[in-house]
Amino acid sequence: MTSKWRQLLPQFVAMMLLYFASVVVLAAVGVDGFVPRMIAALTIAFGYPSVLRRFDLEPEVWRRE
């Protein structure tokens, strides 16, 4: 159980940092609102694991074997 948390916590932190960075970029560009933030959140939530799987960098708990 502990190793599962140790594998998932860094991924969660990375995804949150990517989300907050994207919100800052959106605000700097002048895009504001709920919909753009949700699009950014969903893109990161589904895209980040896909990119890690594509490059074989995903944690073992994400592997589908």
C-alpha positions as CSV (number, residue, x, y, z in Angstrom):
1,M,0.0,0.0,0.0
2,T,2.8,2.4,0.9
3,S,4.7,1.8,-2.4
4,K,1.5,2.6,-4.3
5,W,1.2,6.0,-2.6
6,R,4.9,6.6,-3.2
7,Q,4.4,6.0,-6.9
8,L,1.2,8.0,-7.2
9,L,2.0,11.1,-5.1
10,P,4.7,12.5,-7.4
11,Q,2.4,12.1,-10.4
12,F,-0.4,13.9,-8.6
13,V,1.9,16.7,-7.7
14,A,3.2,17.0,-11.2
15,M,-0.3,17.1,-12.6
16,M,-1.4,19.8,-10.2
17,L,1.7,21.9,-11.0
18,L,0.9,21.5,-14.7
19,Y,-2.7,22.6,-14.1
20,F,-1.7,25.7,-12.1
21,A,0.9,26.6,-14.6
22,S,-1.7,26.3,-17.4
23,V,-4.1,28.5,-15.4
24,V,-1.4,31.1,-15.0
25,V,-0.7,31.0,-18.7
26,L,-4.4,31.3,-19.6
27,A,-4.7,34.3,-17.3
28,A,-1.6,35.9,-18.8
29,V,-3.0,35.5,-22.3
30,G,-6.3,37.0,-21.2
31,V,-8.4,33.9,-21.3
32,D,-10.6,33.6,-18.2
33,G,-13.5,31.5,-17.2
34,F,-14.7,28.1,-16.1
35,V,-14.7,26.4,-19.5
36,P,-11.1,27.1,-20.4
37,R,-10.0,25.9,-17.0
38,M,-12.0,22.7,-17.3
39,I,-10.5,22.1,-20.7
40,A,-7.0,22.5,-19.3
41,A,-7.8,20.2,-16.3
42,L,-9.3,17.5,-18.5
43,T,-6.4,17.8,-21.0
44,I,-3.9,17.3,-18.3
45,A,-5.9,14.6,-16.5
46,F,-6.1,12.4,-19.6
47,G,-3.1,13.6,-21.5
48,Y,-0.4,13.4,-18.8
49,P,-0.9,9.7,-18.2
50,S,-1.1,9.0,-21.9
51,V,2.2,10.8,-22.5
52,L,3.9,8.9,-19.7
53,R,2.6,5.6,-21.1
54,R,3.7,6.5,-24.6
55,F,7.3,7.0,-23.4
56,D,7.2,4.0,-20.9
57,L,7.7,6.3,-17.9
58,E,4.5,5.5,-16.1
59,P,4.6,4.1,-12.5
60,E,4.0,0.4,-12.1
61,V,0.5,0.9,-10.6
62,W,-0.6,2.5,-13.9
63,R,0.6,-0.4,-16.0
64,R,-2.1,-2.5,-17.7
65,E,-0.7,-6.0,-17.8
